[in-house]
């Protein structure tokens, strides 16, 4: 409760309720260093909504969302599992959230699982990908003979570059043919040079171990996959639909890169 978590910081910045005072304090400190934190958080959530809506429109009806925090900053009835069903025209969509934050797990299990048979919330850490993929609920709840979408939203937790490539390799091995992989990765590529030292110091103090990658490093993670247009871009640039969307005027200020790729 006394240490900030990136999952809860994102939630706090987006106006959610799944966070503690340490997370809200971190948001205030980031806003003092660069006054785009809350806008950037909304840009990330809007990106996730667009991705899920697009993939559902493509007929994908199974989603594994790793490290999202089950964001409470989205409106009631507008959670990612709701978006998936809407994108399928009301047809059922099975969604598994994978999260390692105890508060997020408890909240989601208390508020989401009791209201639907189509959503499961499982405890898992991307740093233990084999254990995640062997999870009994994950294996039994989804149909592993049909395409699915894996949203990998916590690559920031993987400082070991060799291991993050292993994670992508394992997902490509187990995902059914014609599945999709979505990647979200924090970067400093868009941070103005004069702000970079302060942002680096603040990140080290509030979220130690947070992995930052440049565009070439992120592109290397997607090597061999078939990128969905417009490819690897700042998250506000991925199939934008609203000119008033967060960070639409300055996409690089959103911080993360985002991409959706088909697993051949």
C-alpha positions as CSV (number, residue, x, y, z in Angstrom):
1,X,0.0,0.0,0.0
2,X,2.9,2.4,0.6
3,X,4.7,1.7,-2.7
4,X,3.4,2.8,-6.1
5,X,2.6,0.2,-8.8
6,X,2.5,0.9,-12.5
7,X,-0.8,-0.8,-12.8
8,X,-2.3,1.3,-10.1
9,X,-0.5,4.5,-11.3
10,X,-2.2,4.1,-14.7
11,X,-5.5,3.5,-13.0
12,X,-5.1,6.6,-10.8
13,X,-4.0,8.8,-13.7
14,X,-7.0,7.7,-15.7
15,X,-9.4,8.6,-12.8
16,X,-10.0,5.0,-11.6
17,X,-10.5,3.7,-8.1
18,X,-8.1,0.8,-7.9
19,X,-5.2,2.7,-6.4
20,X,-3.7,3.9,-3.2
21,X,-2.3,7.3,-2.0
22,X,1.2,6.2,-3.0
23,X,0.0,5.8,-6.6
24,X,-1.8,9.1,-6.6
25,X,1.2,10.8,-5.2
26,X,3.3,9.3,-8.0
27,X,0.9,10.7,-10.6
28,X,1.2,14.2,-9.0
29,X,5.0,14.0,-9.1
30,X,5.0,13.0,-12.7
31,X,2.6,15.8,-13.6
32,X,4.9,18.3,-12.0
33,X,7.8,16.9,-14.1
34,X,5.8,16.8,-17.3
35,X,2.2,17.8,-17.3
36,X,0.9,15.1,-19.6
37,X,0.6,12.1,-17.2
38,X,-3.2,12.0,-16.9
39,X,-3.7,12.7,-20.6
40,X,-1.2,9.9,-21.5
41,X,-3.0,7.5,-19.2
42,X,-6.3,8.2,-21.0
43,X,-4.5,7.7,-24.4
44,X,-3.4,4.2,-23.3
45,X,-6.9,3.2,-22.2
46,X,-8.3,4.6,-25.5
47,X,-5.8,2.5,-27.4
48,X,-6.8,-0.7,-25.6
49,X,-10.4,0.0,-26.3
50,X,-9.7,0.6,-30.0
51,X,-7.6,-2.6,-30.2
52,X,-10.2,-4.8,-28.6
53,X,-13.0,-3.3,-30.7
54,X,-11.0,-3.8,-33.9
55,X,-10.1,-7.4,-33.1
56,X,-13.7,-8.3,-32.1
57,X,-14.9,-6.8,-35.4
58,X,-12.4,-9.2,-37.1
59,X,-14.2,-12.0,-35.4
60,X,-11.9,-12.7,-32.5
61,X,-14.0,-13.8,-29.5
62,X,-11.3,-14.9,-27.1
63,X,-9.0,-12.4,-25.3
64,X,-6.1,-12.8,-22.8
65,X,-5.2,-9.5,-21.3
66,X,-1.9,-9.6,-19.4
67,X,-1.1,-6.8,-17.0
68,X,-3.9,-4.4,-17.8
69,X,-4.9,-3.9,-14.1
70,X,-8.5,-4.4,-15.2
71,X,-8.6,-0.6,-15.6
72,X,-11.4,1.0,-13.5
73,X,-10.7,4.3,-15.4
74,X,-13.0,3.0,-18.1
75,X,-16.7,3.8,-17.7
76,X,-19.3,1.3,-16.3
77,X,-20.3,-1.0,-19.1
78,X,-17.2,0.1,-21.1
79,X,-14.7,-2.3,-19.6
80,X,-12.5,-4.2,-22.1
81,X,-14.7,-7.3,-21.9
82,X,-17.8,-5.2,-22.6
83,X,-16.0,-3.6,-25.6
84,X,-15.3,-7.1,-26.9
85,X,-18.9,-8.2,-26.7
86,X,-20.1,-4.9,-28.3
87,X,-17.6,-5.4,-31.1
88,X,-19.1,-8.9,-31.7
89,X,-22.5,-7.4,-32.0
90,X,-23.5,-8.8,-28.6
91,X,-22.2,-12.3,-29.3
92,X,-20.4,-13.8,-26.3
93,X,-16.7,-13.1,-25.9
94,X,-14.5,-15.0,-23.4
95,X,-12.0,-12.8,-21.6
96,X,-9.2,-13.7,-19.2
97,X,-7.5,-11.0,-17.2
98,X,-4.0,-11.9,-15.9
99,X,-2.8,-9.7,-13.1
100,X,-0.4,-9.9,-10.2
101,X,-1.6,-6.9,-8.1
102,X,-3.5,-8.2,-5.0
103,X,-5.8,-5.2,-4.9
104,X,-6.7,-5.4,-8.6
105,X,-7.3,-9.2,-8.3
106,X,-9.6,-8.8,-5.3
107,X,-11.6,-5.9,-6.8
108,X,-12.1,-7.6,-10.2
109,X,-13.1,-10.9,-8.6
110,X,-15.6,-9.2,-6.4
111,X,-17.1,-6.9,-9.1
112,X,-16.7,-8.7,-12.5
113,X,-16.6,-12.4,-12.1
114,X,-19.9,-12.6,-10.1
115,X,-21.8,-10.7,-12.9
116,X,-20.8,-12.8,-15.9
117,X,-19.7,-16.4,-16.8
118,X,-17.6,-15.0,-19.7
119,X,-14.8,-13.4,-17.7
120,X,-12.1,-14.9,-15.5
121,X,-9.5,-13.1,-13.5
122,X,-6.3,-15.1,-12.7
123,X,-3.2,-14.4,-10.7
124,X,-0.1,-14.4,-12.9
125,X,3.1,-12.6,-13.5
126,X,4.7,-12.1,-16.9
127,X,8.0,-12.7,-15.3
128,X,6.9,-16.3,-14.9
129,X,5.4,-16.9,-18.3
130,X,5.5,-20.7,-18.2
131,X,3.4,-20.7,-15.0
132,X,0.9,-18.3,-16.6
133,X,0.5,-20.4,-19.7
134,X,0.0,-23.5,-17.5
135,X,-2.7,-21.9,-15.4
136,X,-5.6,-24.3,-15.0
137,X,-8.2,-21.6,-15.5
138,X,-6.5,-20.1,-18.5
139,X,-6.1,-23.6,-20.1
140,X,-9.7,-24.7,-19.4
141,X,-11.7,-21.6,-19.9
142,X,-10.5,-20.8,-23.5
143,X,-10.6,-23.0,-26.7
144,X,-7.0,-23.4,-27.7
145,X,-8.0,-24.8,-31.1
146,X,-9.4,-21.4,-32.2
147,X,-7.8,-18.0,-32.7
148,X,-7.4,-15.6,-29.8
149,X,-5.9,-12.2,-29.0
150,X,-3.2,-11.8,-26.4
151,X,-2.8,-8.3,-25.1
152,X,0.7,-8.1,-23.6
153,X,0.6,-4.9,-21.6
154,X,3.3,-5.3,-19.0
155,X,6.6,-5.7,-20.9
156,X,7.8,-2.8,-18.7
157,X,8.2,-5.5,-16.0
158,X,10.8,-7.4,-18.0
159,X,14.3,-5.8,-17.7
160,X,16.0,-8.9,-19.2
161,X,15.9,-8.5,-23.0
162,X,16.7,-12.1,-23.5
163,X,13.7,-13.1,-21.3
164,X,11.3,-10.7,-23.0
165,X,12.1,-12.3,-26.3
166,X,11.5,-15.7,-24.7
167,X,8.1,-14.5,-23.6
168,X,7.1,-13.5,-27.1
169,X,8.5,-16.8,-28.4
170,X,6.4,-18.8,-25.9
171,X,3.2,-17.0,-26.8
172,X,3.9,-17.6,-30.5
173,X,4.4,-21.3,-29.8
174,X,1.2,-21.8,-27.8
175,X,-1.3,-19.4,-29.5
176,X,-3.5,-21.0,-32.1
177,X,-3.0,-20.2,-35.8
178,X,-4.3,-16.8,-36.9
179,X,-4.2,-15.4,-33.3
180,X,-3.1,-11.8,-32.6
181,X,-0.5,-10.3,-30.2
182,X,-0.9,-6.8,-29.0
183,X,2.2,-5.1,-27.5
184,X,2.4,-2.0,-25.3
185,X,5.8,-0.7,-24.3
186,X,7.0,2.3,-22.4
187,X,9.6,4.4,-24.1
188,X,11.6,7.6,-23.5
189,X,11.8,8.3,-27.3
190,X,9.2,11.1,-27.1
191,X,10.5,12.7,-23.9
192,X,12.2,16.2,-24.6
193,X,15.9,16.1,-23.8
194,X,15.6,18.8,-21.1
195,X,13.1,16.7,-19.2
196,X,14.7,13.3,-19.6
197,X,17.1,13.5,-16.5
198,X,14.2,14.4,-14.2
199,X,11.9,11.7,-15.6
200,X,14.6,9.1,-15.3
201,X,15.3,10.0,-11.7
202,X,11.6,10.1,-10.8
203,X,11.0,6.7,-12.5
204,X,13.9,5.2,-10.5
205,X,12.4,6.5,-7.3
206,X,8.7,5.7,-7.8
207,X,8.8,2.6,-10.1
208,X,12.2,1.0,-9.8
209,X,13.0,-1.7,-12.4
210,X,10.6,-0.3,-15.0
211,X,11.9,-1.4,-18.4
212,X,12.2,1.3,-21.0
213,X,12.8,0.4,-24.7
214,X,13.5,2.4,-27.9
215,X,11.6,1.9,-31.1
216,X,14.2,-0.5,-32.6
217,X,14.1,-2.7,-29.5
218,X,10.3,-2.9,-29.6
219,X,10.4,-3.6,-33.4
220,X,12.8,-6.5,-32.7
221,X,10.2,-8.1,-30.3
222,X,7.7,-8.2,-33.2
223,X,10.1,-9.6,-35.8
224,X,8.5,-12.4,-37.8
225,X,4.9,-11.3,-36.9
226,X,2.5,-9.7,-39.4
227,X,1.8,-6.2,-38.2
228,X,-1.7,-4.8,-38.5
229,X,-1.8,-1.3,-40.1
230,X,-0.6,1.2,-39.1
231,X,2.2,-0.9,-37.5
232,X,4.3,0.1,-34.5
233,X,3.3,3.6,-33.6
234,X,2.6,5.9,-30.6
235,X,-0.6,4.7,-29.1
236,X,-2.8,7.7,-30.1
237,X,-1.8,7.0,-33.8
238,X,-3.1,3.4,-33.8
239,X,-6.4,3.6,-35.8
240,X,-7.5,6.9,-34.2
241,X,-11.2,7.7,-34.6
242,X,-11.7,10.8,-32.5
243,X,-9.8,14.0,-33.3
244,X,-10.3,15.0,-29.7
245,X,-8.8,11.8,-28.3
246,X,-6.1,12.1,-25.6
247,X,-2.7,13.2,-27.0
248,X,-4.1,13.4,-30.5
249,X,-2.2,16.7,-31.1
250,X,1.1,15.4,-29.6
251,X,1.1,11.6,-30.0
252,X,4.7,11.2,-28.8
253,X,3.7,12.7,-25.4
254,X,1.6,9.5,-24.7
255,X,4.9,7.7,-24.0
256,X,4.1,4.1,-24.9
257,X,4.4,2.5,-28.3
258,X,1.7,0.2,-29.4
259,X,1.3,-2.5,-32.0
260,X,-1.1,-5.3,-33.0
261,X,0.3,-8.2,-35.0
262,X,-1.1,-11.4,-36.4
263,X,0.7,-14.6,-35.4
264,X,1.2,-16.5,-38.7
